[in-house]
């Protein structure tokens, strides 16, 4: 939620607009910007030299992530196939690529390229639903779906499944990215 307020006080030499936006954990952020910038509804607001992402950019990423996760969940039970791109058999990178494509985000085909292509890197402790989680020196990828679980296409002879990210996966974790 964003609220625009215009202030004109003796302490402020010109009229400024203020943007109040609620963060994911309930914190409030106060951002001032010039009236000309307030008239536009930008995805980012530049204040002097500081850039602040608006809530609309964050919510757009979260909506895309929800679409990708929903698509991945619908594939649970499909067969694993090396090089599989669907629609009924997948390998790990093919599954995450198709899931995010359904959400309107294009990703490269292989795990290493997927990791490099997404600029937003994420730590284990800051994972959010939709993040791509990489294991075994980025040779395997899954989609984090929240509450400590991921969906992935594990290996030959197995099916797409939702698994708990316990100590085994934490030990083999090699990075995560946030597409969208």
C-alpha positions as CSV (number, residue, x, y, z in Angstrom):
1,X,0.0,0.0,0.0
2,X,1.3,3.4,-0.9
3,X,0.1,6.8,0.4
4,X,1.1,10.1,-1.2
5,X,1.3,13.2,1.0
6,X,2.3,16.7,-0.1
7,X,4.1,18.9,2.5
8,X,5.0,22.6,2.4
9,X,6.7,23.8,5.6
10,X,9.3,26.5,6.3
11,X,11.8,23.7,7.0
12,X,11.5,22.4,3.4
13,X,12.5,24.9,0.7
14,X,10.1,23.4,-1.9
15,X,7.0,21.3,-1.9
16,X,7.9,17.7,-1.6
17,X,5.8,14.5,-1.8
18,X,6.2,11.7,0.7
19,X,5.6,8.1,0.0
20,X,4.8,5.7,2.8
21,X,5.1,2.1,2.0
22,X,4.7,-1.0,4.2
23,X,7.4,-3.6,4.0
24,X,7.0,-7.3,4.1
25,X,7.6,-7.5,7.8
26,X,5.4,-4.5,8.7
27,X,8.1,-1.9,8.8
28,X,7.5,1.6,7.3
29,X,9.7,3.3,4.8
30,X,9.6,7.1,4.3
31,X,10.8,8.4,1.0
32,X,10.8,12.1,-0.2
33,X,10.9,13.0,-3.9
34,X,10.2,16.1,-6.0
35,X,6.6,16.9,-7.2
36,X,7.5,16.3,-10.9
37,X,8.5,12.7,-9.9
38,X,5.4,12.3,-7.8
39,X,3.2,13.0,-10.9
40,X,4.6,9.9,-12.5
41,X,4.1,6.5,-10.9
42,X,7.6,5.1,-11.4
43,X,8.8,1.6,-10.4
44,X,11.7,3.2,-8.7
45,X,12.0,6.6,-7.0
46,X,15.3,8.5,-7.1
47,X,15.9,10.7,-4.1
48,X,19.1,12.8,-4.5
49,X,21.5,9.8,-5.1
50,X,19.5,7.1,-3.4
51,X,17.2,4.7,-5.4
52,X,14.3,3.1,-3.6
53,X,12.2,0.3,-5.2
54,X,8.5,0.9,-5.0
55,X,6.0,-1.6,-3.6
56,X,4.6,-2.2,-7.1
57,X,7.9,-3.7,-8.3
58,X,8.1,-6.0,-5.3
59,X,4.5,-7.1,-5.6
60,X,5.0,-7.8,-9.3
61,X,7.9,-10.1,-8.5
62,X,5.9,-11.9,-5.9
63,X,2.9,-12.4,-8.3
64,X,5.3,-13.8,-10.9
65,X,6.9,-16.1,-8.2
66,X,3.4,-17.3,-7.2
67,X,2.6,-18.2,-10.8
68,X,6.0,-20.1,-11.2
69,X,5.4,-22.0,-8.0
70,X,1.8,-22.9,-8.9
71,X,3.1,-24.2,-12.3
72,X,5.9,-26.2,-10.7
73,X,3.4,-27.8,-8.2
74,X,1.2,-28.9,-11.1
75,X,4.2,-30.9,-12.5
76,X,4.6,-33.0,-9.3
77,X,4.6,-36.6,-10.3
78,X,5.9,-36.0,-13.8
79,X,8.8,-38.2,-14.9
80,X,12.4,-37.1,-14.8
81,X,14.1,-37.1,-18.2
82,X,17.6,-35.8,-18.9
83,X,17.2,-32.8,-21.1
84,X,13.4,-32.8,-20.5
85,X,11.6,-29.6,-21.3
86,X,8.1,-30.9,-20.6
87,X,5.2,-31.1,-20.9
88,X,5.2,-34.4,-19.1
89,X,8.9,-35.1,-18.4
90,X,11.5,-32.7,-17.0
91,X,15.1,-32.3,-15.9
92,X,15.8,-29.8,-13.1
93,X,16.6,-26.8,-15.2
94,X,13.9,-27.5,-17.7
95,X,11.3,-27.5,-14.9
96,X,12.4,-24.1,-13.4
97,X,12.7,-22.6,-16.9
98,X,9.2,-23.6,-17.8
99,X,7.8,-22.5,-14.5
100,X,9.2,-19.0,-14.7
101,X,8.4,-18.8,-18.4
102,X,4.7,-19.4,-17.4
103,X,5.2,-16.3,-15.2
104,X,6.6,-14.3,-18.1
105,X,10.3,-14.5,-17.2
106,X,12.7,-16.0,-19.7
107,X,15.6,-18.0,-18.2
108,X,18.5,-19.8,-20.0
109,X,18.4,-23.6,-20.4
110,X,21.1,-24.9,-18.1
111,X,21.7,-24.4,-14.3
112,X,25.0,-22.5,-14.5
113,X,23.6,-20.0,-17.0
114,X,20.4,-19.6,-15.0
115,X,22.4,-18.7,-11.9
116,X,24.6,-16.2,-13.8
117,X,21.6,-14.7,-15.7
118,X,19.6,-13.6,-12.6
119,X,21.3,-10.6,-10.9
120,X,19.5,-10.8,-7.5
121,X,21.5,-13.3,-5.4
122,X,19.8,-14.6,-2.2
123,X,21.3,-16.3,0.9
124,X,19.9,-19.5,2.4
125,X,18.4,-17.5,5.3
126,X,16.5,-15.1,3.0
127,X,14.8,-17.5,0.7
128,X,11.3,-16.6,-0.6
129,X,8.8,-18.6,-2.5
130,X,9.8,-18.7,-6.2
131,X,13.6,-18.4,-5.6
132,X,15.8,-20.8,-7.5
133,X,18.0,-22.8,-5.2
134,X,21.2,-24.4,-6.5
135,X,23.1,-27.4,-5.2
136,X,26.2,-29.4,-6.0
137,X,28.3,-26.5,-7.3
138,X,25.3,-25.2,-9.3
139,X,24.8,-28.5,-11.1
140,X,21.2,-28.9,-9.8
141,X,18.4,-26.5,-9.3
142,X,15.0,-26.5,-7.7
143,X,12.2,-23.9,-6.9
144,X,11.8,-22.9,-3.3
145,X,8.1,-23.0,-2.4
146,X,8.3,-21.7,1.2
147,X,8.2,-23.2,4.6
148,X,11.5,-25.0,4.0
149,X,10.5,-27.0,0.9
150,X,11.4,-27.0,-2.8
151,X,10.1,-28.6,-5.9
152,X,12.6,-30.2,-8.2
153,X,13.2,-32.9,-10.8
154,X,15.7,-35.0,-9.0
155,X,17.3,-37.6,-11.3
156,X,16.7,-40.6,-13.6
157,X,14.1,-43.1,-12.4
158,X,12.5,-40.5,-10.1
159,X,9.6,-38.1,-10.5
160,X,9.2,-34.3,-9.9
161,X,8.7,-34.0,-6.2
162,X,8.4,-31.6,-3.3
163,X,11.1,-32.1,-0.7
164,X,12.1,-30.7,2.7
165,X,15.3,-28.6,2.5
166,X,17.0,-30.3,5.5
167,X,20.6,-30.5,6.6
168,X,21.6,-32.6,3.6
169,X,20.5,-29.9,1.1
170,X,21.9,-27.1,3.3
171,X,25.3,-28.9,3.2
172,X,25.2,-29.1,-0.6
173,X,23.7,-25.6,-1.1
174,X,25.7,-23.5,-3.6
175,X,23.6,-20.4,-4.1
176,X,20.1,-19.0,-4.8
177,X,18.7,-16.3,-7.1
178,X,15.4,-14.4,-7.2
179,X,14.0,-14.1,-10.8
180,X,11.2,-11.8,-11.9
